Amino acid sequence: MAQRHMPFGYKIIDGAVTIELEKADLVRKIFNNFISGISLKQIAKDLTEMKVPNANGKPSWNHGSIGKILSNCKYTGSDFYPAIIPEEVFNAANRLREEKNAQLGRNVNYFANGVASTYPFTGRLICGECGSVFKRYTEHHNKNKKCNWKCKRYIVDNRVCCKSGVVDDKQLEAGFIQIINRVMENPEMIEKRPAVNAVAESAELRKIKLQISSGLGQNGLEPSDVVQLLFKRAVEQYRISQVDDFDYKTRKLKAVLESRKPIKAFDEALFKATIKSITVEITGQLRFELINGVTLSTSYKLRVRSRK
């Protein structure tokens, strides 16, 4: 469960995610205020005027930062985060957001280009060649302005740096339909525990440990500096740690798929609830990793470059 920023309201203590009580109360207040009818803009304005620090420690809020809190399912106790709000409160707030978007005619279609657009594959597509994430590009030379997903390192400084595969939304949707239907027809396949590789000590962790060992031998090192280094070590150890959550995630996956029938069309909610990532291989394979770590593959049609 690696991430660059801890969600507002949480902190790490001894390698575990814990709740910051004061900030957690603010999270609950944001949800309650929104459900009671206060707009995102007004909530942000009130917090800014009260000089309440945001996730970056600055007394500056906007509707986007409030929206991120309202849409973060970790507050219900997802993964390894302790719950701050009940799931029904989270669902109520997000249903209200959807209703307001519909009333105001805001775009919620992930195929469109509006500000409110979201793409279900964003952050979940991994390059099988270099390990980078894929980004969505619009092919402007195509008369239909077709959108494709390519490795973000496909072109760097006007040079081709990664000869990865190229896929579009329809190929990804078709691949998901095949995989999820295969799982529904053979549910026992999700119970095969994947092999767990030992986690190597990161270069950053080795660097921090060296700083600590060197610093403890220096009389001039301030106690606050030592504390900061120890905190950095705990954060890095937590970042690279692997927790055996296979059984928990498998039960969660079974609950999502229980009583479901094979699908014929792409289901975004089902996709987000079951798929952790998709690795795009240059060989024409899409490797789907389920939320419990089980991987299943299907194929996609490789693009053939035209020759002049």
C-alpha positions in Angstrom: 0.0 0.0 0.0 2.5 2.6 -1.1 1.5 6.2 -1.5 3.2 9.6 -1.6 0.7 11.4 0.6 -1.2 10.3 3.6 -4.9 11.2 3.4 -5.9 14.2 5.6 -6.8 12.9 9.0 -4.3 10.1 9.2 -0.7 9.7 10.3 1.9 6.9 10.7 2.9 5.8 14.2 5.3 2.8 14.5 4.6 1.8 10.9 0.9 1.8 11.3 -1.8 4.2 10.0 -3.6 5.9 12.9 -6.2 8.6 13.2 -5.4 12.2 14.0 -8.3 13.1 16.2 -8.6 16.8 15.5 -8.3 16.4 11.7 -10.7 13.4 11.8 -13.3 15.6 13.5 -12.8 18.1 10.6 -13.3 15.3 8.1 -16.6 14.3 9.7 -17.6 18.0 9.8 -17.0 18.3 6.1 -19.1 15.3 5.3 -21.9 16.5 7.6 -21.9 20.0 6.3 -22.0 18.9 2.7 -24.9 16.5 3.4 -26.7 19.2 5.2 -26.7 21.4 2.1 -23.5 23.5 2.3 -21.7 23.7 -1.0 -18.0 22.7 -1.6 -17.1 26.2 -2.3 -18.7 27.5 0.9 -17.1 24.8 3.0 -13.7 25.7 1.5 -14.3 29.4 2.1 -15.2 28.8 5.8 -12.1 26.7 6.5 -9.9 29.3 4.8 -11.4 32.2 6.7 -10.9 30.2 10.0 -7.2 29.6 8.9 -7.6 25.8 9.3 -4.4 24.1 7.8 -5.0 21.8 4.8 -3.2 18.6 4.0 -0.1 20.6 3.1 -0.2 22.6 6.4 -1.4 25.8 4.6 -4.6 27.7 5.6 -5.9 27.5 2.0 -8.9 25.4 0.8 -10.8 25.2 -2.5 -13.7 23.1 -3.8 -11.2 20.6 -5.3 -9.5 19.8 -1.9 -12.9 19.4 -0.3 -14.1 17.2 -3.2 -11.0 14.9 -2.7 -11.9 14.4 0.9 -15.6 13.6 0.1 -14.5 11.1 -2.6 -11.8 9.2 -0.6 -13.3 5.8 0.3 -10.4 5.2 2.8 -12.3 7.2 5.4 -14.8 4.3 5.6 -12.0 1.9 6.7 -10.8 0.8 3.3 -7.5 -1.2 3.1 -5.5 -0.7 6.3 -7.0 2.7 7.2 -9.1 2.8 10.4 -12.6 4.2 9.7 -13.3 7.9 10.3 -16.9 7.9 8.9 -19.6 5.3 8.4 -19.9 3.9 4.9 -23.5 5.1 4.8 -22.4 8.7 5.3 -19.8 8.3 2.6 -22.4 6.9 0.2 -24.9 9.6 1.0 -22.4 12.4 0.4 -21.4 10.9 -3.0 -24.9 10.2 -4.1 -25.7 13.9 -3.3 -22.7 15.0 -5.4 -23.9 12.9 -8.4 -27.4 14.3 -8.1 -26.0 17.9 -8.0 -23.8 17.2 -11.0 -26.8 15.9 -12.9 -28.9 18.9 -11.9 -26.2 21.3 -13.0 -25.6 19.4 -16.2 -21.9 18.8 -15.4 -20.1 16.2 -17.3 -19.5 12.9 -15.5 -18.8 10.8 -18.6 -15.2 9.6 -18.6 -15.1 9.6 -22.4 -15.6 13.3 -22.6 -13.2 16.1 -22.0 -15.0 18.2 -19.4 -13.3 19.3 -16.1 -15.4 16.8 -14.1 -14.4 13.9 -16.4 -12.8 10.8 -14.8 -11.2 7.8 -16.4 -11.6 4.4 -14.7 -8.2 3.3 -16.1 -6.2 6.3 -14.8 -3.5 5.1 -12.5 -4.3 1.5 -13.1 -2.5 0.9 -16.4 1.2 -0.2 -16.0 3.7 -0.5 -18.8 5.1 -4.0 -19.1 8.3 -2.7 -20.6 9.5 0.0 -18.1 7.0 -0.1 -15.3 5.7 3.4 -15.8 2.0 4.3 -15.8 0.0 4.8 -18.9 -1.5 8.2 -19.9 -4.5 8.9 -22.1 -3.7 10.8 -25.4 -6.0 12.1 -28.1 -4.8 11.3 -31.6 -5.5 14.7 -33.3 -4.4 13.5 -36.7 -7.2 10.9 -36.6 -10.4 12.4 -38.0 -12.4 10.9 -35.2 -9.9 12.1 -32.6 -9.5 8.6 -31.2 -8.1 8.4 -27.6 -5.3 5.9 -26.9 -3.4 4.9 -23.8 0.4 5.0 -24.0 3.3 4.7 -21.6 4.1 8.2 -20.2 7.7 7.6 -21.2 6.7 6.7 -24.8 8.0 10.1 -25.9 10.5 12.0 -23.8 12.2 15.2 -25.2 10.8 14.3 -28.7 12.4 10.9 -28.6 10.9 7.5 -28.4 12.0 6.1 -25.0 9.7 3.2 -24.4 8.4 0.9 -27.2 5.4 -0.2 -25.2 2.0 -1.4 -26.4 -0.8 1.0 -27.2 -4.4 0.4 -26.2 -7.7 2.2 -26.3 -10.7 2.3 -24.0 -12.7 -0.3 -26.0 -9.8 -2.8 -25.9 -9.4 -2.3 -22.1 -13.2 -2.6 -21.5 -13.4 -5.8 -23.6 -10.4 -7.3 -21.7 -12.1 -6.5 -18.4 -15.4 -8.1 -19.5 -13.5 -11.3 -20.5 -11.6 -11.5 -17.3 -14.4 -10.7 -14.9 -16.7 -13.2 -16.7 -14.0 -15.8 -16.4 -13.8 -15.2 -12.7 -17.6 -15.4 -12.3 -17.8 -18.7 -14.1 -14.8 -20.1 -12.2 -14.7 -18.4 -8.8 -12.2 -20.8 -7.4 -9.5 -19.2 -9.4 -9.4 -16.2 -7.2 -8.5 -18.4 -4.2 -5.0 -19.3 -5.5 -2.6 -17.3 -3.4 0.1 -15.6 -5.5 3.7 -16.1 -4.6 5.1 -13.3 -2.3 8.5 -12.0 -3.1 10.8 -10.8 -0.3 10.9 -7.0 -0.1 14.4 -5.6 -0.8 15.6 -2.8 1.3 15.2 0.4 -0.7 18.1 2.8 -1.4 16.3 5.5 0.5 16.0 3.4 3.6 19.7 2.5 3.5 20.5 6.2 3.2 18.3 7.1 6.2 19.8 4.3 8.3 23.3 5.5 7.4 22.4 9.1 8.4 21.1 7.8 11.7 24.1 5.6 12.5 26.5 8.5 11.5 24.5 11.1 13.3 24.3 9.3 16.6 28.1 9.3 16.7 28.2 13.1 16.4 27.9 15.2 19.6 26.6 18.2 17.6 23.5 16.4 16.3 20.3 18.0 17.7 17.8 15.6 19.3 15.1 17.0 17.0 17.2 15.9 14.0 17.5 12.4 15.4 13.7 12.3 15.9 13.1 13.5 12.4 15.4 10.8 10.9 13.7 8.1 13.0 10.4 9.3 11.7 11.6 9.2 8.1 12.9 5.7 8.6 9.5 4.5 9.9 7.7 6.1 7.0 10.1 4.5 4.5 9.8 1.1 6.2 6.0 1.4 6.0 6.2 2.5 2.3 8.1 -0.6 1.2 6.4 -3.1 3.6 4.1 -5.8 2.3 1.2 -6.9 4.4 -0.4 -10.3 3.8 -3.9 -9.2 3.2 -4.8 -12.0 0.7 -7.6 -13.6 2.8 -9.1 -10.2 3.6 -9.0 -9.0 0.0 -10.3 -12.4 -1.3 -13.3 -12.2 1.0 -13.9 -8.6 -0.2 -13.7 -9.7 -3.8 -16.2 -12.6 -3.2 -18.6 -10.2 -1.6 -18.5 -7.9 -4.6 -19.0 -10.8 -7.0 -21.6 -12.7 -5.0 -24.9 -13.3 -6.9 -23.5 -11.4 -9.9 -24.2 -12.7 -13.4 -21.7 -12.4 -16.4 -21.7 -9.0 -17.9 -22.0 -7.9 -21.5 -21.1 -4.3 -21.1 -18.4 -2.5 -19.2 -19.3 -1.8 -15.6 -17.1 1.0 -14.2 -18.1 0.4 -10.5 -17.4 -3.3 -10.8 -14.1 -2.6 -12.5 -12.9 -0.3 -9.7 -14.1 -2.7 -7.0 -12.2 -5.7 -8.4 -9.2 -4.6 -10.4 -6.0 -3.3 -8.8 -4.0 -2.8 -12.0 -3.6 -3.8 -15.7 -0.1 -4.4 -17.1 0.1 -3.8 -20.9 2.6 -6.1 -22.5 4.2 -5.4 -25.9 3.5 -9.1 -26.7 -0.2 -8.4 -26.9 -1.2 -9.5 -23.4 -3.2 -7.5 -20.8 -2.4 -8.8 -17.3 -5.1 -8.0 -14.9 -4.3 -8.0 -11.2 -7.3 -8.4 -9.0 -7.5 -6.6 -5.7 -6.2 -9.7 -3.8 -3.1 -10.0 -6.0 -4.3 -12.8 -8.3 -3.4 -12.2 -11.9 -5.2 -13.2 -15.0 -4.3 -12.5 -18.6 -6.1 -11.9 -21.9 -5.0 -10.6 -25.3 -5.4 -7.4 -27.2 -4.8 -6.6 -30.8 -1.4 -5.1 -31.4 -1.2 -1.9 -33.5 0.5 -2.3 -36.8 2.5 0.7 -37.9 1.9 1.7 -41.5 5.0 1.5 -43.8 5.6 4.1 -46.5 
